[in-house]
Amino acid sequence: MKRGEITAFISLVFVLLIGLIGAVIESASVQTAKNYRRADMDRALQSVFAEYHRELLTEYDIFGIEAGYETGKFSFENIVNRLEFYEAAGMTQEPEKIQFLTDDNGQPFKEQAVRYMKNKMGIDLVEELAGKCATWEEQNKQSGSYEQEGSDISEELDAKLQEGESELPSENNPLENISNIKKSNLLNVVVSDPEQLSQKQISLGGLPSHRSLQKGIGKFPTKSDAQGKVSSLFFCQYLLEHFGNAVDQKKENMLSYEMEYILEGKESDQENLKGVVKKLLLMRSGANYLYLLTDTIKQAEAETLALTLSAAIALPVLGGLVKQAILVAWAFGEAVMDVRALLEGKRVALVKTSATWQLQLSGLLKLGTAEDQNEGMDAEGGLRYKEYLMFLYFLKSEQVCIMRALDLVETNLKRKLGTETFRVDHCVAKLQIKSKCKIRRGVNYQFSTYFGYE
């Protein structure tokens, strides 16, 4: 009897063990099948992202798959077809998240650009530039103060002259000449050979910053190192490295003055350069005027001329006001010399001294005329045109600059590729896909796969 009970018990245990072993084998089999499907999808997705746009990387050091695949139209099915080509067939694919270079006003483009420059330059060099930001902000304040003070002085002087029914003599009067220069085409005054200026222009209507863009799906976390002032410095350095300007042109591109377009956004090179020149003149005028207020010798020169002009109309009481107007005009004339030097590739001191001052008071009368032969000096320790462009960049909305940079990326690559189908808002930088598949009868499996250019 005991033997029978033991046999029955062992048989029951044996059946349970067989069931357990079968369940483990089944579970392992299903898990292995799942792993195979995941591996297939990982391999396929990485293969798709390995088809990054070669010219985009070569010219601009930016990764992205052009998901229009030369059709000019984006469709997720294009990506699905490539996944199936790389042996991820037999699955249903749904996009969970898609990020294009143009999403969030070009934030993915900026993230890659910042990461590229950080790896290339290192953080120390940019931190040196960050130390200059306070100086740039001070220069901007000086520009605003100069513009306001110059306007107030001009209005007050005009009012006093009208009140006395007089006007300053035109002979030996630099104020009239400077007024005429400000009303003229400034490029003819600051450029040594205006005929050599670029004639290029583009149509703004179809550019990424002006058209309706393909939008991504979902949100990927924004990289913390792509935020803040340091990241903006890295991005500005990226722009200066990859886009031309009036001094360092890329003549093979759609526009020769590319940085000027990024800052101004006009259709033609000359209009963009004119906008930058006006800002540089205002910036330099403010710094120059501040220096003149500390130079007693130059103030004495201005006072002597002011007394001569006001005495000529029998209104010596206006001497002080005329003196201030002359100082404002002199600061602008010196700014013209500064911009001339910058456009010739020379350096201009951020803060003037008697040694770096270029224009004599008598030179104001000849400025912008046929007798004007001044080219501007190269000030040791000063800043070049690119560095002044960096200053102007920090006065602009960064989002606007990013999108204008993408305008240039698209137009230049279209020209290089000889096709109109390339669009930056079809360039995928990150992708997360939900895949659904059948492992075997009655067993379905779904999982997510992510890949991004990090």
C-alpha positions as CSV (number, residue, x, y, z in Angstrom):
1,M,0.0,0.0,0.0
2,K,2.8,2.3,0.9
3,R,4.6,1.5,-2.3
4,G,1.5,2.4,-4.4
5,E,1.1,5.8,-2.6
6,I,4.7,6.6,-3.2
7,T,4.4,5.8,-6.9
8,A,1.3,7.9,-7.3
9,F,3.0,10.8,-5.5
10,I,6.1,10.6,-7.6
11,S,4.0,10.5,-10.8
12,L,2.1,13.6,-9.7
13,V,5.4,15.4,-9.0
14,F,6.8,14.3,-12.3
15,V,3.7,15.7,-14.2
16,L,4.1,19.0,-12.4
17,L,7.8,19.1,-13.2
18,I,7.1,18.4,-16.8
19,G,4.5,21.2,-16.9
20,L,6.9,23.6,-15.3
21,I,9.7,22.7,-17.7
22,G,7.3,23.1,-20.6
23,A,6.1,26.5,-19.3
24,V,9.7,27.7,-18.9
25,I,10.6,26.5,-22.4
26,E,7.5,28.2,-23.8
27,S,8.3,31.5,-21.9
28,A,11.9,31.4,-23.1
29,S,10.8,30.7,-26.6
30,V,8.4,33.6,-26.6
31,Q,11.0,35.9,-25.0
32,T,13.6,34.9,-27.5
33,A,11.2,35.6,-30.3
34,K,10.6,39.0,-28.8
35,N,14.3,39.7,-28.5
36,Y,14.7,38.7,-32.2
37,R,12.0,41.2,-33.2
38,R,13.6,43.9,-31.1
39,A,17.0,43.2,-32.5
40,D,15.5,43.3,-36.1
41,M,14.0,46.7,-35.4
42,D,17.1,48.1,-33.7
43,R,19.2,47.0,-36.6
44,A,16.8,48.3,-39.2
45,L,16.3,51.7,-37.5
46,Q,20.0,52.2,-37.1
47,S,20.4,51.3,-40.8
48,V,17.8,53.9,-41.7
49,F,19.6,56.6,-39.7
50,A,22.9,55.6,-41.3
51,E,21.4,57.0,-44.5
52,Y,22.0,60.5,-43.2
53,H,22.1,63.3,-45.8
54,R,25.7,63.3,-46.9
55,E,25.9,66.9,-48.1
56,L,24.2,68.2,-45.0
57,L,26.9,66.6,-42.9
58,T,29.7,67.6,-45.3
59,E,28.8,71.2,-45.6
60,Y,27.2,72.0,-42.2
61,D,28.3,69.1,-39.8
62,I,24.6,68.3,-39.1
63,F,23.1,64.9,-39.1
64,G,19.6,64.2,-40.5
65,I,17.8,61.7,-42.8
66,E,16.0,63.5,-45.6
67,A,12.7,61.6,-45.2
68,G,11.2,63.0,-48.3
69,Y,13.7,60.8,-50.2
70,E,13.9,63.2,-53.1
71,T,10.2,63.4,-53.6
72,G,9.7,66.8,-52.0
73,K,6.9,65.3,-49.8
74,F,7.2,63.8,-46.4
75,S,5.4,60.6,-45.5
76,F,6.1,58.2,-42.6
77,E,5.5,55.4,-45.1
78,N,8.8,56.4,-46.7
79,I,10.6,55.5,-43.4
80,V,8.5,52.3,-43.0
81,N,9.6,51.2,-46.5
82,R,13.2,51.6,-45.6
83,L,12.7,49.7,-42.4
84,E,11.2,46.8,-44.3
85,F,14.1,47.0,-46.7
86,Y,16.4,46.4,-43.8
87,E,14.5,43.3,-42.7
88,A,12.0,44.8,-40.2
89,A,9.1,43.4,-42.2
90,G,6.1,41.6,-40.7
91,M,5.5,44.4,-38.2
92,T,3.0,47.3,-38.0
93,Q,4.8,50.6,-37.4
94,E,3.3,53.7,-35.8
95,P,5.2,56.9,-35.1
96,E,5.2,57.9,-31.4
97,K,7.6,60.8,-31.7
98,I,9.3,62.4,-34.7
99,Q,11.7,65.4,-34.5
100,F,12.6,67.5,-37.6
101,L,15.5,69.9,-37.6
102,T,13.0,72.8,-37.9
103,D,10.9,71.9,-34.9
104,D,10.7,74.4,-32.0
105,N,12.1,77.1,-34.1
106,G,15.1,75.0,-35.1
107,Q,16.1,73.8,-31.6
108,P,17.3,70.4,-32.9
109,F,19.5,72.2,-35.4
110,K,20.9,74.3,-32.6
111,E,21.5,71.3,-30.4
112,Q,23.6,69.6,-32.9
113,A,25.5,72.8,-33.8
114,V,26.3,73.5,-30.2
115,R,27.5,69.9,-29.6
116,Y,29.7,70.1,-32.7
117,M,31.4,73.4,-31.6
118,K,31.8,72.3,-28.0
119,N,33.6,69.1,-29.1
120,K,35.8,71.2,-31.5
121,M,36.5,74.3,-29.4
122,G,36.3,73.2,-25.8
123,I,34.5,75.1,-23.1
124,D,37.5,77.3,-22.0
125,L,37.7,79.3,-25.2
126,V,34.0,80.1,-25.2
127,E,34.1,81.1,-21.5
128,E,36.7,83.7,-22.5
129,L,34.2,85.1,-25.0
130,A,31.4,85.0,-22.4
131,G,33.5,87.5,-20.4
132,K,33.1,90.0,-23.1
133,C,29.3,89.9,-23.0
134,A,29.1,92.5,-20.3
135,T,31.2,94.8,-22.4
136,W,28.9,94.3,-25.4
137,E,25.9,95.1,-23.3
138,E,27.5,98.3,-22.1
139,Q,28.3,99.2,-25.7
140,N,24.6,98.7,-26.6
141,K,23.6,101.0,-23.8
142,Q,26.1,103.6,-25.1
143,S,24.6,103.3,-28.6
144,G,21.1,104.0,-27.3
145,S,22.3,107.0,-25.2
146,Y,24.2,108.4,-28.2
147,E,21.2,108.2,-30.5
148,Q,18.9,109.8,-28.0
149,E,21.3,112.6,-27.0
150,G,22.2,113.3,-30.6
151,S,18.5,113.6,-31.5
152,D,17.8,115.9,-28.5
153,I,20.8,118.2,-29.4
154,S,19.8,118.4,-33.1
155,E,16.2,119.2,-32.2
156,E,17.2,121.9,-29.7
157,L,19.7,123.5,-32.1
158,D,17.1,123.6,-34.9
159,A,14.6,125.2,-32.6
160,K,17.1,127.8,-31.4
161,L,18.1,128.7,-35.0
162,Q,14.5,129.0,-36.1
163,E,13.8,131.1,-33.1
164,G,16.6,133.5,-34.1
165,E,15.6,133.2,-37.8
166,S,19.1,132.1,-38.6
167,E,21.1,129.1,-39.9
168,L,24.7,128.1,-39.5
169,P,27.0,129.0,-42.4
170,S,27.8,126.2,-44.8
171,E,31.4,127.1,-45.1
172,N,33.7,125.2,-42.8
173,N,30.6,123.5,-41.2
174,P,30.9,119.7,-40.8
175,L,27.4,119.4,-39.5
176,E,25.9,119.8,-43.0
177,N,28.2,117.3,-44.5
178,I,27.5,114.7,-41.9
179,S,23.8,115.3,-42.2
180,N,24.0,114.6,-46.0
181,I,26.1,111.4,-45.4
182,K,23.4,110.0,-43.0
183,K,20.8,110.6,-45.7
184,S,22.8,109.0,-48.5
185,N,23.5,105.4,-49.3
186,L,25.9,104.5,-46.5
187,L,27.5,101.7,-48.5
188,N,29.0,104.2,-50.9
189,V,30.7,105.9,-47.9
190,V,32.1,103.0,-46.0
191,V,33.0,100.6,-48.9
192,S,36.2,101.5,-50.9
193,D,34.7,100.2,-54.2
194,P,30.9,100.0,-54.2
195,E,30.9,98.5,-57.7
196,Q,32.4,95.3,-56.3
197,L,29.5,94.8,-53.9
198,S,27.6,91.5,-54.4
199,Q,24.4,91.8,-56.5
200,K,22.9,88.5,-55.3
201,Q,19.4,88.2,-54.0
202,I,16.9,85.5,-53.1
203,S,13.2,85.2,-52.9
204,L,12.0,85.0,-49.3
205,G,8.5,83.5,-49.9
206,G,9.4,79.8,-50.1
207,L,12.1,79.8,-47.4
208,P,11.6,77.8,-44.1
209,S,11.4,81.0,-42.0
210,H,8.5,82.2,-44.2
211,R,6.5,79.1,-45.1
212,S,4.3,76.6,-43.3
213,L,6.6,73.8,-42.1
214,Q,6.2,70.0,-41.6
215,K,5.7,69.6,-37.8
216,G,7.1,66.7,-35.7
217,I,5.1,64.5,-33.3
218,G,5.5,64.4,-29.6
219,K,8.2,66.1,-27.5
220,F,11.8,64.9,-26.9
221,P,13.6,66.4,-23.9
222,T,15.6,69.5,-24.7
223,K,19.3,69.1,-23.9
224,S,20.4,71.3,-21.0
225,D,23.7,72.1,-22.6
226,A,21.8,73.7,-25.5
227,Q,20.4,76.4,-23.2
228,G,21.9,79.6,-21.8
229,K,24.4,82.2,-22.8
230,V,27.3,79.8,-23.2
231,S,25.3,77.6,-25.7
232,S,24.4,80.8,-27.6
233,L,28.1,81.6,-27.8
234,F,28.8,78.2,-29.2
235,F,26.0,78.5,-31.7
236,C,27.2,82.0,-32.8
237,Q,30.7,80.5,-33.4
238,Y,29.1,77.7,-35.5
239,L,27.4,80.4,-37.6
240,L,30.6,82.3,-38.1
241,E,32.4,79.1,-39.1
242,H,29.9,77.8,-41.6
243,F,28.4,81.0,-43.2
244,G,30.2,83.7,-45.1
245,N,30.1,87.5,-44.6
246,A,31.1,90.6,-46.4
247,V,34.8,90.2,-45.4
248,D,35.1,86.4,-45.7
249,Q,32.7,85.6,-48.5
250,K,31.4,82.2,-49.8
251,K,30.8,83.3,-53.3
252,E,29.6,79.9,-54.5
253,N,26.5,80.1,-52.3
254,M,23.1,81.7,-53.0
255,L,24.1,84.8,-51.0
256,S,27.6,86.0,-50.4
257,Y,26.9,88.0,-47.2
258,E,25.3,85.1,-45.3
259,M,25.8,86.3,-41.7
260,E,24.4,89.7,-42.7
261,Y,21.2,87.8,-44.0
262,I,21.0,85.9,-40.7
263,L,21.1,89.3,-38.8
264,E,18.8,91.3,-41.2
265,G,16.7,88.8,-43.2
266,K,16.4,91.0,-46.4
267,E,16.3,89.7,-49.9
268,S,19.6,91.1,-51.3
269,D,23.1,91.1,-50.1
270,Q,23.4,94.8,-50.3
271,E,20.2,95.4,-48.2
272,N,21.5,93.0,-45.6
273,L,24.9,94.7,-45.5
274,K,23.4,98.1,-45.3
275,G,21.4,97.1,-42.3
276,V,24.5,95.7,-40.5
277,V,26.5,98.8,-41.4
278,K,23.8,101.1,-39.9
279,K,23.9,99.1,-36.6
280,L,27.7,99.1,-36.6
281,L,27.8,102.9,-37.2
282,L,25.4,103.5,-34.3
283,M,27.3,101.2,-32.0
284,R,30.7,102.7,-32.8
285,S,29.3,106.3,-32.7
286,G,28.2,105.7,-29.1
287,A,31.6,104.4,-28.0
288,N,33.4,107.2,-29.9
289,Y,31.1,109.9,-28.4
290,L,31.8,108.6,-24.9
291,Y,35.5,108.9,-25.6
292,L,35.2,112.5,-26.9
293,L,33.6,113.6,-23.7
294,T,36.8,112.6,-21.9
295,D,39.3,114.1,-24.4
296,T,39.9,117.8,-23.4
297,I,42.0,118.5,-26.5
298,K,39.3,117.4,-28.9
299,Q,36.7,119.2,-27.0
300,A,38.7,122.4,-27.2
301,E,38.9,121.9,-31.0
302,A,35.2,121.5,-31.2
303,E,34.6,124.5,-29.0
304,T,36.8,126.7,-31.1
305,L,34.9,125.7,-34.3
306,A,31.5,126.1,-32.6
307,L,32.3,129.6,-31.5
308,T,33.4,130.5,-35.0
309,L,30.2,129.2,-36.5
310,S,27.9,130.7,-33.9
311,A,29.7,134.1,-34.1
312,A,29.2,134.1,-37.9
313,I,25.5,134.4,-37.3
314,A,25.8,136.7,-34.3
315,L,24.5,134.1,-31.9
316,P,27.5,133.3,-29.7
317,V,25.1,132.0,-27.1
318,L,24.6,128.9,-29.2
319,G,28.3,128.1,-28.9
320,G,27.8,125.4,-26.3
321,L,25.0,123.7,-28.2
322,V,26.9,123.8,-31.5
323,K,29.9,122.3,-29.8
324,Q,27.8,119.3,-28.6
325,A,26.4,118.9,-32.1
326,I,29.9,118.9,-33.5
327,L,31.0,116.2,-31.0
328,V,28.0,114.1,-32.0
329,A,28.9,114.5,-35.7
330,W,32.6,113.8,-35.1
331,A,31.8,110.6,-33.3
332,F,29.7,109.5,-36.3
333,G,32.6,110.4,-38.7
334,E,35.0,108.4,-36.6
335,A,32.4,105.5,-36.8
336,V,32.5,105.7,-40.6
337,M,36.3,105.2,-40.4
338,D,35.8,102.3,-38.0
339,V,33.4,100.5,-40.3
340,R,35.7,101.1,-43.3
341,A,38.5,99.5,-41.4
342,L,36.3,96.5,-40.4
343,L,35.2,95.9,-44.0
344,E,38.8,95.9,-45.1
345,G,39.5,93.1,-42.6
346,K,41.3,95.4,-40.1
347,R,40.8,95.6,-36.3
348,V,39.0,98.4,-34.5
349,A,39.5,99.1,-30.8
350,L,36.3,98.5,-28.7
351,V,37.2,101.5,-26.5
352,K,39.0,104.4,-28.2
353,T,42.2,106.2,-27.0
354,S,44.1,109.1,-28.4
355,A,46.4,106.6,-30.2
356,T,43.5,104.7,-31.9
357,W,41.5,107.8,-32.9
358,Q,41.6,108.2,-36.7
359,L,39.7,111.2,-37.9
360,Q,40.8,114.8,-37.5
361,L,38.1,117.5,-37.1
362,S,39.1,119.0,-40.4
363,G,38.5,115.6,-42.0
364,L,34.8,115.8,-41.3
365,L,34.5,118.3,-44.1
366,K,36.0,115.9,-46.7
367,L,34.3,112.7,-45.4
368,G,32.4,111.0,-48.2
369,T,33.7,113.3,-50.9
370,A,36.1,112.8,-53.8
371,E,38.9,114.2,-51.6
372,D,38.3,111.6,-48.9
373,Q,41.2,109.1,-49.1
374,N,41.1,107.8,-45.5
375,E,40.9,104.0,-45.3
376,G,40.9,103.4,-41.6
377,M,43.7,102.1,-39.4
378,D,44.4,98.6,-38.1
379,A,44.3,98.9,-34.3
380,E,46.5,96.4,-32.5
381,G,44.4,94.5,-29.9
382,G,41.1,95.6,-31.5
383,L,38.3,93.4,-32.8
384,R,37.7,92.3,-36.4
385,Y,34.5,92.3,-38.4
386,K,33.5,88.8,-37.3
387,E,33.7,89.7,-33.6
388,Y,31.5,92.7,-34.2
389,L,29.0,90.5,-36.0
390,M,29.0,88.4,-32.8
391,F,28.0,91.5,-30.9
392,L,25.1,92.2,-33.3
393,Y,24.0,88.5,-33.0
394,F,23.4,88.9,-29.3
395,L,21.1,91.8,-30.0
396,K,18.8,89.7,-32.2
397,S,16.3,87.0,-31.3
398,E,18.2,83.8,-31.4
399,Q,15.1,81.9,-32.7
400,V,15.0,84.2,-35.7
401,C,18.7,83.7,-36.4
402,I,18.4,79.9,-36.2
403,M,15.6,79.8,-38.7
404,R,17.4,82.2,-41.1
405,A,20.4,80.0,-40.9
406,L,18.2,77.0,-41.9
407,D,17.0,79.2,-44.8
408,L,20.6,79.3,-46.1
409,V,21.2,75.6,-45.4
410,E,18.2,74.7,-47.6
411,T,18.9,77.2,-50.4
412,N,22.6,76.3,-50.6
413,L,22.0,72.6,-50.7
414,K,19.4,72.9,-53.3
415,R,21.8,74.8,-55.5
416,K,24.6,72.3,-54.8
417,L,22.4,69.2,-55.4
418,G,20.7,70.8,-58.4
419,T,17.2,69.9,-57.1
420,E,14.3,71.7,-55.6
421,T,13.0,68.7,-53.6
422,F,15.4,69.1,-50.6
423,R,13.6,70.6,-47.5
424,V,15.1,71.0,-44.1
425,D,11.7,70.5,-42.5
426,H,11.8,66.9,-43.9
427,C,15.2,66.2,-42.2
428,V,14.6,63.8,-39.2
429,A,16.9,64.1,-36.3
430,K,15.2,61.8,-33.8
431,L,12.5,59.1,-34.1
432,Q,10.6,56.9,-31.7
433,I,8.5,54.1,-33.3
434,K,5.9,51.7,-31.8
435,S,6.1,48.3,-33.4
436,K,3.3,45.7,-33.3
437,C,3.9,42.1,-34.3
438,K,2.5,38.5,-33.9
439,I,5.0,36.2,-32.2
440,R,2.8,33.1,-32.7
441,R,-0.8,32.2,-32.6
442,G,-2.5,34.0,-29.7
443,V,0.7,35.9,-28.7
444,N,1.0,39.6,-29.9
445,Y,3.8,41.9,-28.9
446,Q,4.3,45.6,-29.1
447,F,7.4,47.6,-28.2
448,S,9.0,51.1,-28.8
449,T,12.3,51.7,-30.5
450,Y,14.2,55.1,-30.4
451,F,17.1,56.5,-32.3
452,G,18.4,60.0,-32.4
453,Y,21.6,61.8,-33.5
454,E,23.0,62.6,-30.0
